[in-house]
Structure formats: structure tokens, C-alpha cells
Amino acid sequence: MCSDYKSFKGAKDIKKLMKELGIDVGYDGRFPEERYDEIIGESKRITDDILTIKLKEQDPVFSIMGWSINWNAKQPIFNSRIETIKSEKRWTDIFRNARCLIPADAFYEFRPFENDPPETVKYKKERKIKRKTKFEISIPDEPGFVIGGIYIHNNGAEFCSMITTEAHKDLKQIPHHRCPYLMNYRDALEFLRADPDYLLDNIKHYPDDKHLKIKQVSEI
């Protein structure tokens, strides 16, 4: 699952990038425009306010949402498996009517302790290190990417969850077995506007003929 990502592009940067692709993105008007540029950072974590793009009257607009669907405060839903979205009506209905894009520069995953190589196990044990090894994943030769999501309205605010798929083959070196639904900026608008049934039949992990860049970012 993905519970941490980074994004250093505010709305103005993304607006310029998408305009070069022939896509004009507006604002949903719920906040002052400068607020859409402020919520960036090295580490965006679950329950943080994050920058998203959604449709408003069929036009893409920036929105600010809480990252995690919060029906139950003790169990925030920050990742939504595409298999569950397909099979459970509540999630299918949300997908049909409320999809969003989450701009990102990279996301983070952690290697399970049981998959640490022997020398790492020894190093952590000797130094009583209890944290997992952290990896940063990005798309090479792209100006960032977007993650497909779904969102809800609750008490006058919006809350979103990242869609996850089976892992891209490159993630198996961590190893990790799930992956956010990754898209290039040039393909992003289709995810918002396309027929939901078509999307449900065709959402898959990032293509295996394209590579992900994986970098270990924790000491061990």
C-alpha cells in the first residue's frame, strides 16, 4: 500500500505543464488560489490535505482534499484496490461518479522485514533498528505523474483514496506487490472523462514495457 508520497509542483506549475499538453485546468473555487500552491512537500501522508484534479461540469479543476476516506476515523481508507472497486457496489458507484487525479513526483514503499537480505537483518539486529527500509519510486524522463483516485463528500469537505493495482514488475525487486494507479500527465484527462465501464475493464498496472526508477532513501 502507499501511505507516503512527495509532490513539489503546486497548481500553477501543473497548470502550466498541462496547458502545454492542450489541457486547461481551472480551480474549484473553494479556497483562495494561493492555497492550491501551498500544499506541496517532501512527504505527504495519510490524512494530509493534498492537491487533486477533478471534473466540475466536465472541465478539469484543482481541488484540495483530505487524503483518506474517513467514514471510520480509526480506519481511514487511503488506498482502494481496483479489484474491490469492481466487485463491491458502494465502491463501483463512487468510481463511476467521483474520480480524481493526485499529482506526484514520487511515492514511497517499504520493504517488509522478512524480505531484508541477511546482511541487513544482521545490521538492524545489532543496532536495534526497528524501521523498515524505505524506497522512492518515480517515472524516469517524465515531469512527474498523476495517481488515479476516487473521492467522497463528507460534512462539506472532500476526501480521497488512491486506486491501487497489481505491482509493476520493477517493484518486485523491493519486493512489493501493490502499486498506485500511475498515469502520465498526457493521459490524465481520459481517466476523468472516459466511460466508467471502459475504465473498469482496462485499468491495469503501469505498463511493463516502461520502467520505474527505484531508489533506496533510508540508510538501511
N, C-alpha and C positions, 0 to 999 in steps of 0.2 A: 504494500500500500504506500501511497505518497502522502506524507504529512508535513512536508517542508519543501519550499522552492524559492528561487530568487528571481526578482524582476527589477531591472534598473530603468525601464522605459515607462515614463508617465504617459498620460493621454496625448499630450502634444507630440511626443516622439512617435507614438504609434499612429496617430492621425496622419502625420507626415509620411510615414512608411507606407500606410495603406493607400494614401492618395496617389502615391507613385504607382500603385497597382490598379488605379482606377476606382478605388473604393473610398467613398466619403463617409466618415464616421462622425456623428453628432454627439450630443450629450442628453442624458435623460432628464436633466433639469432639477434633480432632487438635491443637489449640492452646488455650492459655488464652484466655478470651473477650476480654480486653483487646487481645490481639494483632490481632483482627479489626477493631479501630478504629484501629490504628496505621499501617496500610499505605495511607495516602492521600497525595496531594500534587499539586503543580502539574504535574509531569512524571513520568509512569510510562512507563518504556522497556522495550524487549525484554530479557528475562531477569530483570527485576524480579519480586519476589513481589507478587502482586496479589490483591485481594478478588474472589471469584466466588460464584455461587449455582449449586448443582447439586441433583439429586434423590438422596435417600437413603431407600430403601424408599418411594418415591413421594411423599415430603414434601420441600419445598424447604429446603435448609440452606446456610449460609455455609461456604465453603471458601477456603483460601489456596493458590494455585497459582503456579508459575513461568510467566511469560509467554514461551512458546516451547516447542514440542515439540522435544525435544533428542536425537533419535536420532543426529544428527551434530553434535558441538559446533561444528564450523566452519561449519555451515549451519543455524542454528536456524530452525524454521518458526514464524513468528509470525502469518502470515496464511494462510488456506486458502480458495482460490477455490471458490465453490459449484459451479461447473462441474466442477472436479476431484473434489469430493466426490461428485457424481452419477455420474461416469464411471469412477472407479477404486475397485475393491472394498475395498482397505485403508481408504480414507477413508470410503467408504459405511458400512462396518462400525463404525467409530469414531463416526460421526454417529448411527447407529441406537442405540448403547448408551451414549454418553457426551457429552451436550450440557451446556453451561453458559451462564451469563449473566455478563457483565462490566459492573458498574455504572460509569457515567462521567458527567461533567458536560460534557465537550467532548473532541474529538480534534483532532489537528493533521495538516495536509498541507502539502507544499512544492511551489511552482511550479517546474517544470523550467526550467533556464537558457534553453533555446531558446524558451520562451514568454514570457520577460520582454519588456515593451514597450521600444521603442528608448531612451527616456529613462532607464529603469532599467539597461539594458545599458551605456549611456554612464557613468552614475553609478558602477556597480560596477567598470567597467574603470578609470576614473580613480583610484579609491580602492583598487584591487586587492582588492575584496571577492569572496570565493570561495564564500560561503554562499548557499544558496537562500532565496527569500522564503517566510516561514512564515505559515500561516493557521490560525486557530482556528475549528472548526465545532461548532455546538451546535444544539439544537432549541428554538426560541423558545416561551415560555409553557408550558414543561414543567419539572418539578423534576429535571432530568437525564433520563437514558435508560439503557438497557442495550444491550449489544452481544452478539449471539449468537456462541457459540464451541463448540469441541469440545475434549476433553481426553483424556489418557492417564495411566496409572500407570507409573512407572518408578523402580525402586530405592527403593520406599517413599514416593515423593513424587508429586505430580500436576503436570502441565504442560499448558498450554492454548494454543490458537491462535484468533484471531478469524476468523470467517467473513466473506468479502467478496463483494460483488455488483457488478453494473454500477453506475456512478455515478448518483446523483441528479442531476437536471437542473441544480440550483443549483451543483453542484461544477464544472460545465463553465466557469464564469467564472474558475476559477483558472488553467488548466484541470486537472482531474484525472479519471481515467477508471475508478477503482475506489472503493468505499466500504464501510466496515464494515456488517454487517447490523444496522441500528438498529431498536429497538423502544421503545415507551413502557412504563413500569412496569406499567400495567394489562393489557398484552398479554403480559407476560413469561412467566407461568406456562404459557401454552399452548405456547410453544416447547419447554419441558421435558417436558410431558406428552402432547402430541399425537402421533398416529401418524406415525412417521418418513417413511413413503411419502407421506403427505399433505404433510408439510413440504417434502420434496424437490421435490414438484411445484409448491409455492406460494411458496417463498422468492423474494422479489424485492427490489429496492432500496426505500428509504423512499419512500412514495407521492409522486408528482409534484404532487399537488394540495395537499401540505403543504410548507411552506418550511423551509429550513435557514438558520440565521444564520451568516454567514461574515465573519470579522474578520481583517484583516492584523495580525499581532502582532510581526513583525520590522520594524526601521526601514525596510528597503528590500528 
